Amino acid sequence: MHTLTALAASLPADTLAPATETVQAGIFLVTPLLVGLPLASAAVLLLLGRRADRWGHWLGVLASSAAFVFGVVAFLRLVERPSDQRTLLVPIGTWIDAGSFHVDAGIRLDPLSLTFVLLVTFVGSLIHVYSVAYMDHDRDRRRFFAYLNLFVAAMLLLVLADSYLLLFVGWEGVGLASYLLIGFWNHHTPYAVAAKKAFVANRVGDVGLIVAMGLMFAHFGGLDFETVLGGAADPALAGVSEGTMTAIGLMLLLAACGKSAQFPLQSWLGDAMAGPTPVSALIHAATMVTAGVYLIVRSGAVFEAAPDAQLVVVIVGAITLLFGAIVGCAKDDIKKALAASTMSQIGYMVLAAGLGPVGYAFAIFHLVTHGFFKAGMFLGAGSVMHGMDDQVDMRRFGGLARYMKVTWLTFMMGWLAILGIPPFSGFFSKDKIIEAAFIPTDGQEWRAWVFGGVALLGAGVTAFYMSRLFFMTFEGDRRWSARKDGSEQHPHESPALMTWPMIILAVGSVGLGLVLATGSRFVDWLSPVTGHAEHGEPVLPAGVLMGLTLGLVVVGLVLAWRRYAVSTVPVVPPVGTALTRAARVDLYQDAVNDALLVEPGEHLTRSLVFADRTVVDGAVTGVARVTVGLGSLFRRAQTGYVRTYAATMLAGLVVLLVVVLAVQS
């Protein structure tokens, strides 16, 4: 394995800042169709309603596939250009023009955005094909495909936007689509609650992006990437203090934490498994959770100008990768175990992105390989559920390798890839992140030992819980329970429309890492965006780090094999240690959120309601009651009798005469 120094040898010594070329003619002018095609498909499927039930799903597949074809054409044309001419702007038109606030809408084509386009459309199209068979018996399949295409369109808009404001539109679109898909079967109350939980958690992160945009406009005078990132590259020249840059960086990180399920906004990810399994694959592999990583890497200049915010990014990634790994060790639900794995792997990417130019390319490298093997494993989990009457409890699986050979083999490819076994994809991407984490930052070796140690430990824990998942599902004795109707369980392989996407993703899990790593081609491809900076060597030689990583992986694999493959797995979970019990409930993250946010919020709301009723409304109603009381009192004088009025007038006259005589005397 090449060292980072060798990989970067062909790169320029400083961060590249290629000029942005505005496209006036040519094939690139049609790139807005990347967003337009899936968005139009979603609109057609929703507007036509039941009339599109018979063919709507194929329209969804066609739209996503066509977007992939457009992405490939754009990629091939961009590759033909010199590396310093691979940043293009495709103008769409004036969007907002209000006084000093002017925003144009445009598509930004560069190596980073096109990498996401190819990943989202290719993996998304495979998930669409898989969904045709998976959702075959669902009466709302057309609506499901409409939401899938809306999801793809929003994610593409997010990564192709040329400004933070247009990115925010895609950002919110992804949040909306995820809410609709997670709660697709919202007639089940827990599923509806899970969708609401994801929506609220993402809104917390969205506040960070809104505040960051406000600070950007206030200090840079614009929200387009050229203005903001150009100013961030030399904040002193732009008259922006480091404190302001730190605030912007921390707000962007808050946004990334919400969308990418990073600590402390990670609680929604496990519950998001309430959606259909293809949704889980799309959220966890190609869209949504990768959006936060994109935001951090795209905003690299901001974080490089704010070292404190950059350090917090690394800390958040390190905490999350261990958090997800620990939770994954105790989950018996196959989808929730994979969700915990996603949380952990995204933590690796965030950690790498926080390392600066030395880590940007490797964060995206791991994001791409992870998109293939994690999508494959989620679709494999859906295949297992399809053959096991929708059961998700791994303690009631076992021995499925003999009955679902394609699912077993394709899942195995993803399992070996996430473990980082050579030559599978994860070996080339995750190991680079571990190596980068061991490089001292600003001469501070303690950071290298701490963050590198966490990344190394995470590799060992990952090997254990992913091997646990694999062995409990496919190996060992049969532990099947009866079907929902009480009949005997008969596992069977899934239809071709489900297995072929799994096979294609398995091929990517095997060879994609090697293809992208050979000759450092992926690092070179991203260099116009991610740049490169001089850095030192890891505190441990690359060969030693590779050996330690593989050694820990083997240890984790063997421990899981002894406990879950050759030993009897109890159908009823044992009590377990205190850490195991904590991991089963996500390390009490919901309890912490309730104690810190929900309950204080409820008490505050009740207090405000009480104050509103007693003080604000009380004052108004009190004045009204006094007025009514006085009116009732004076109304009693209105008897309607002439003698009463005459007597009153006489009494008043007597009082007046007495007063006048008293004054004169």
VENQUIPE-V351676 format. One record per helix or strand. SS is the DSSP state (@ for helix, = for strand). FROM is the first residue (numbers start at 0). TO is the last residue. Records with the same first field share a line. If there is no record, write none. Layout:
# VENQUIPE-V351676
SS: FROM-TO  FROM-TO
This chain:
# VENQUIPE-V351676
@: 3-6  26-29  32-51  55-78  82-84  110-133  140-159  163-181  188-219  224-232  234-237  241-259  267-273  276-285  287-297  299-303  306-327  333-353  356-386  393-395  399-401  404-418  424-436  444-473  495-529  541-563  577-583  585-634  641-663
=: 20-21  87-97  100-108  160-160  162-162  223-223  332-332  392-392  438-438  440-440  443-443  537-537
